[in-house]
Amino acid sequence: MLSRREFIGAALTLAASPLLPTFAAEPLLISLTMDDFNWAGNAVVLNPQERNQAILKSLYDAKIKAALFVVGKYIVNKEGKDFLAQWDAGKHIIGNHTYSHWFYPAKELQEYQKDILKCDAFLSPYKNFQKLFRFPFLKEGKTMEQRDSMRAFLKQSGYKNGHVTIDTSDWYIDQRLRERLQKDPNADLTPYKNYYVEHMLDRAAHYEELARAVLKRPIRHTILTHHNTLNGLFLGDLIAAFRAKGWKWIDASQAFQDTVFKSEPDVLPAGESLMVALARETGKFESLLRYPGEDSEYEKQKMDELDL
């Protein structure tokens, strides 16, 4: 157990959530992971090709190799396959995010496993496909049977869990941005960019602090983003902002080599950020955690007050 002094110190450190943990003597390492690949969804200011190319250009310009976790239903047609081929040509990791993007705790195990394998069949032809699996909504199961059965299935199928260490709500900021554009196509998007960048820096600092409190060491982080309009517009700004705050971007393949990704936290419900799960497993940080880790409920009031 933490001593009272250690606990209070950890609580104060985490509560501050500085944008840059200045105590770090070594670079703070972070990699970019992107979920869903819903390239056709909700085009507002960028058409699908423009969005895909903008995201890839931001990664290319920054010399970053990301990990893209693909929902299979988005690559059943030629256009989806062609867009994914652009990621493959860029040598980004292609991972499995199920075929249907179902919420696992609400589905039968066998049906869910078949859905994962269905996606696997669509992804296997790509050279940079790796057997990394990410749960939709980061939900790994409500019961011990769900959690352990899925862990066993993934191992038997040659998969590893493509954990998120830095969870975010970029999807909600994107939703709000698109709603504004639908009302006012000429809206100034600078406030959305600024909110997005600050949100991501804040969440990264929080989960980095949590990693050090729980593991007593820095880790190679995987930050959650989505293939959406927000990142089509502002991913380059986000990458630059992290660098300006002292973070060092590394390839996703390097990040997933960290031994922390072998962890199997013994918690229920299972899932969320890997750092949240590991903190919960210790039983020492409950007052510093929230469930779910990130969601719209934490951002709505702030964005309402800013008229975003």
C-alpha positions as CSV (number, residue, x, y, z in Angstrom):
1,M,0.0,0.0,0.0
2,L,1.1,3.6,-0.6
3,S,2.0,5.6,2.5
4,R,-0.2,8.6,3.3
5,R,2.6,10.9,2.1
6,E,3.1,9.0,-1.2
7,F,-0.7,8.8,-1.8
8,I,-1.2,12.6,-1.3
9,G,1.8,13.3,-3.5
10,A,0.5,11.1,-6.3
11,A,-3.0,12.7,-5.9
12,L,-1.7,16.2,-6.2
13,T,0.5,15.3,-9.1
14,L,-2.3,13.6,-11.0
15,A,-4.9,16.2,-10.2
16,A,-2.7,19.0,-11.7
17,S,-2.5,17.2,-15.1
18,P,0.2,19.6,-16.4
19,L,0.5,19.8,-20.2
20,L,4.2,19.0,-19.8
21,P,5.5,16.8,-16.9
22,T,8.6,18.9,-16.4
23,F,10.1,16.3,-14.0
24,A,11.0,14.1,-16.9
25,A,14.7,14.0,-17.5
26,E,14.3,11.8,-20.6
27,P,12.0,12.4,-23.6
28,L,8.4,11.5,-23.2
29,L,7.7,8.8,-25.8
30,I,4.4,8.7,-27.7
31,S,3.1,6.9,-30.7
32,L,-0.1,7.5,-32.8
33,T,-2.8,5.0,-33.2
34,M,-6.0,5.6,-35.1
35,D,-9.3,3.7,-34.9
36,D,-12.2,2.8,-37.1
37,F,-11.2,3.9,-40.6
38,N,-14.7,5.2,-41.2
39,W,-13.4,7.1,-44.3
40,A,-16.9,7.7,-45.8
41,G,-18.6,8.8,-42.6
42,N,-19.9,12.3,-42.1
43,A,-17.9,14.2,-44.8
44,V,-18.4,17.9,-44.2
45,V,-15.4,20.0,-45.3
46,L,-13.2,17.2,-46.6
47,N,-14.3,14.5,-49.0
48,P,-13.1,10.9,-48.2
49,Q,-10.0,11.1,-50.4
50,E,-9.0,14.5,-49.1
51,R,-9.4,13.4,-45.5
52,N,-7.4,10.2,-46.0
53,Q,-4.7,12.0,-47.9
54,A,-4.5,14.9,-45.3
55,I,-4.1,12.4,-42.4
56,L,-1.4,10.5,-44.3
57,K,0.4,13.6,-45.3
58,S,0.5,14.8,-41.7
59,L,2.1,11.5,-40.7
60,Y,4.5,11.5,-43.7
61,D,5.6,15.1,-43.0
62,A,6.2,14.2,-39.3
63,K,8.1,11.0,-40.2
64,I,5.7,9.0,-38.1
65,K,4.5,5.4,-38.7
66,A,1.2,5.0,-37.0
67,A,-1.0,2.0,-36.2
68,L,-4.4,2.0,-37.9
69,F,-7.1,-0.3,-36.4
70,V,-9.5,-1.1,-39.1
71,V,-13.2,-1.9,-39.0
72,G,-13.7,-4.5,-41.8
73,K,-17.1,-3.3,-43.0
74,Y,-15.4,-0.1,-44.2
75,I,-13.1,-1.9,-46.7
76,V,-15.5,-4.2,-48.5
77,N,-15.7,-2.0,-51.6
78,K,-12.9,-0.9,-54.0
79,E,-12.7,2.6,-52.6
80,G,-12.2,1.4,-49.1
81,K,-9.6,-1.1,-50.2
82,D,-7.8,1.6,-52.2
83,F,-7.7,4.0,-49.3
84,L,-6.3,1.3,-47.0
85,A,-3.7,0.4,-49.6
86,Q,-2.4,4.0,-49.2
87,W,-1.8,3.3,-45.6
88,D,-0.1,0.0,-46.5
89,A,2.1,1.7,-49.0
90,G,3.1,4.2,-46.2
91,K,4.2,1.2,-44.1
92,H,1.8,1.9,-41.2
93,I,0.7,-1.0,-39.1
94,I,-2.7,-2.3,-40.0
95,G,-4.6,-3.9,-37.1
96,N,-8.0,-5.5,-36.5
97,H,-10.8,-3.6,-34.9
98,T,-13.6,-6.2,-35.7
99,Y,-15.7,-6.3,-38.8
100,S,-18.8,-4.8,-37.4
101,H,-17.6,-2.6,-34.5
102,W,-19.8,-4.3,-32.0
103,F,-19.9,-3.6,-28.3
104,Y,-18.4,-6.9,-27.0
105,P,-20.1,-7.2,-23.6
106,A,-23.5,-7.1,-25.5
107,K,-22.5,-9.9,-27.9
108,E,-22.2,-13.7,-27.6
109,L,-18.6,-14.8,-27.5
110,Q,-18.7,-17.1,-30.6
111,E,-20.5,-14.4,-32.7
112,Y,-17.9,-11.8,-31.7
113,Q,-15.0,-14.2,-32.4
114,K,-16.4,-14.9,-35.9
115,D,-16.6,-11.1,-36.5
116,I,-12.9,-10.7,-35.6
117,L,-11.9,-13.5,-38.0
118,K,-14.1,-12.0,-40.7
119,C,-12.2,-8.8,-40.4
120,D,-8.9,-10.8,-40.4
121,A,-9.7,-12.2,-43.8
122,F,-10.1,-8.7,-45.3
123,L,-6.9,-7.4,-43.7
124,S,-4.5,-10.4,-44.3
125,P,-3.6,-9.4,-47.9
126,Y,-2.0,-6.2,-46.8
127,K,1.8,-6.3,-46.3
128,N,1.8,-4.3,-43.1
129,F,-1.1,-6.1,-41.4
130,Q,-0.1,-7.3,-37.9
131,K,-2.1,-9.4,-35.5
132,L,-2.9,-6.6,-33.2
133,F,-6.5,-6.4,-32.0
134,R,-8.2,-3.4,-30.4
135,F,-11.6,-3.7,-28.7
136,P,-14.2,-1.3,-29.9
137,F,-14.9,1.3,-27.2
138,L,-12.0,-0.3,-25.4
139,K,-14.4,-2.7,-23.7
140,E,-12.8,-6.1,-23.0
141,G,-15.7,-7.7,-21.1
142,K,-18.0,-7.3,-18.1
143,T,-17.4,-10.7,-16.5
144,M,-14.4,-12.9,-15.8
145,E,-15.7,-15.4,-18.4
146,Q,-16.0,-12.8,-21.1
147,R,-12.6,-11.4,-20.4
148,D,-10.7,-14.6,-20.0
149,S,-12.4,-16.4,-22.9
150,M,-11.5,-13.5,-25.2
151,R,-7.9,-13.4,-24.0
152,A,-7.6,-17.1,-24.7
153,F,-9.2,-16.7,-28.2
154,L,-6.8,-13.9,-29.1
155,K,-3.8,-15.9,-28.1
156,Q,-5.0,-19.0,-30.0
157,S,-5.5,-16.8,-33.0
158,G,-2.0,-15.3,-32.8
159,Y,-3.3,-11.9,-31.7
160,K,-2.0,-9.4,-29.2
161,N,-4.1,-6.7,-27.5
162,G,-3.4,-3.3,-29.2
163,H,-3.9,-1.4,-26.0
164,V,-4.4,2.3,-25.7
165,T,-2.4,3.9,-22.9
166,I,-3.6,7.5,-23.5
167,D,-7.4,7.5,-23.9
168,T,-9.1,10.6,-25.4
169,S,-12.4,12.0,-26.6
170,D,-11.3,13.2,-30.0
171,W,-14.4,11.6,-31.5
172,Y,-16.6,13.8,-29.4
173,I,-14.8,17.0,-30.4
174,D,-15.1,15.9,-34.0
175,Q,-18.8,15.4,-33.5
176,R,-19.2,18.9,-32.2
177,L,-17.1,20.4,-34.9
178,R,-19.2,18.7,-37.6
179,E,-22.4,19.8,-36.0
180,R,-21.2,23.4,-36.1
181,L,-20.2,23.1,-39.7
182,Q,-23.6,21.8,-40.7
183,K,-25.2,24.9,-39.1
184,D,-22.5,27.3,-40.4
185,P,-20.2,26.1,-43.2
186,N,-18.1,29.2,-42.8
187,A,-17.6,28.8,-39.0
188,D,-14.1,29.7,-37.6
189,L,-12.6,26.3,-36.6
190,T,-9.7,27.7,-34.8
191,P,-11.4,27.4,-31.3
192,Y,-12.0,23.7,-32.1
193,K,-8.4,23.1,-33.0
194,N,-7.2,24.8,-29.8
195,Y,-9.6,22.9,-27.7
196,Y,-8.6,19.6,-29.4
197,V,-4.9,20.2,-28.9
198,E,-5.3,21.2,-25.2
199,H,-7.5,18.2,-24.5
200,M,-5.0,15.8,-26.0
201,L,-2.0,17.3,-24.3
202,D,-3.9,17.3,-21.0
203,R,-4.9,13.7,-21.3
204,A,-1.4,12.6,-22.3
205,A,0.1,14.4,-19.3
206,H,-2.5,12.7,-17.0
207,Y,-1.8,9.2,-18.3
208,E,1.9,9.7,-18.2
209,E,1.7,10.8,-14.6
210,L,-0.5,7.7,-13.9
211,A,2.0,5.4,-15.6
212,R,4.8,6.7,-13.4
213,A,2.7,6.5,-10.2
214,V,1.7,2.9,-10.9
215,L,4.8,1.5,-12.7
216,K,7.5,3.8,-11.3
217,R,8.9,4.3,-14.8
218,P,8.0,6.0,-18.1
219,I,6.5,3.9,-20.8
220,R,6.1,4.1,-24.6
221,H,2.6,5.5,-25.0
222,T,-0.1,4.7,-27.6
223,I,-2.5,7.6,-27.9
224,L,-6.0,7.1,-29.3
225,T,-7.3,9.1,-32.3
226,H,-9.9,8.4,-34.9
227,H,-10.0,8.6,-38.7
228,N,-12.3,11.7,-38.8
229,T,-12.7,15.2,-40.0
230,L,-11.0,16.6,-36.9
231,N,-7.8,14.8,-37.6
232,G,-8.0,15.5,-41.4
233,L,-7.9,19.1,-40.5
234,F,-5.7,19.3,-37.4
235,L,-3.5,16.2,-37.0
236,G,-0.4,18.1,-38.1
237,D,-1.1,20.8,-35.5
238,L,-1.5,18.1,-32.9
239,I,1.8,16.4,-33.7
240,A,3.6,19.8,-33.7
241,A,2.1,20.8,-30.3
242,F,3.2,17.6,-28.7
243,R,6.8,18.1,-29.9
244,A,6.7,21.7,-28.7
245,K,5.8,20.4,-25.2
246,G,8.7,18.0,-25.0
247,W,7.1,14.7,-26.3
248,K,9.0,12.6,-28.8
249,W,7.0,10.8,-31.4
250,I,8.0,7.2,-32.1
251,D,6.7,4.6,-34.5
252,A,3.8,2.5,-33.2
253,S,5.9,-0.6,-33.8
254,Q,8.4,0.7,-31.3
255,A,5.8,1.6,-28.8
256,F,4.2,-1.9,-28.8
257,Q,7.6,-3.4,-27.9
258,D,7.3,-2.0,-24.4
259,T,6.7,-4.8,-21.9
260,V,3.7,-3.0,-20.4
261,F,1.7,-4.3,-23.4
262,K,2.1,-7.8,-22.2
263,S,0.0,-6.9,-19.1
264,E,-3.3,-8.6,-18.4
265,P,-4.9,-6.6,-15.6
266,D,-7.1,-8.6,-13.3
267,V,-10.0,-6.1,-13.1
268,L,-13.7,-6.1,-13.9
269,P,-15.2,-4.7,-16.0
270,A,-12.1,-5.1,-18.2
271,G,-10.9,-2.6,-20.6
272,E,-10.4,1.2,-20.8
273,S,-6.9,2.6,-21.0
274,L,-4.3,0.1,-20.0
275,M,-3.0,2.6,-17.5
276,V,-6.5,2.9,-15.9
277,A,-6.8,-0.9,-15.7
278,L,-3.3,-1.3,-14.1
279,A,-4.0,1.4,-11.6
280,R,-7.3,-0.2,-10.7
281,E,-5.6,-3.6,-10.3
282,T,-3.4,-2.2,-7.5
283,G,-6.4,-1.0,-5.5
284,K,-4.4,2.1,-4.5
285,F,-5.6,4.8,-6.9
286,E,-9.4,4.5,-7.0
287,S,-9.9,8.1,-5.8
288,L,-7.9,9.3,-8.8
289,L,-9.7,7.4,-11.4
290,R,-13.1,7.7,-13.2
291,Y,-15.2,5.3,-15.2
292,P,-15.4,5.4,-18.1
293,G,-11.9,6.8,-18.4
294,E,-12.9,9.3,-21.2
295,D,-16.3,10.1,-22.6
296,S,-18.5,12.9,-23.8
297,E,-19.8,13.5,-20.4
298,Y,-16.5,15.0,-19.3
299,E,-16.2,17.4,-22.3
300,K,-19.8,18.5,-22.9
301,Q,-20.2,21.2,-20.2
302,K,-16.8,22.6,-21.0
303,M,-17.6,22.8,-24.8
304,D,-21.0,24.2,-24.0
305,E,-19.5,27.0,-22.0
306,L,-17.1,27.8,-24.8
307,D,-19.9,27.8,-27.3
308,L,-18.2,25.0,-29.3
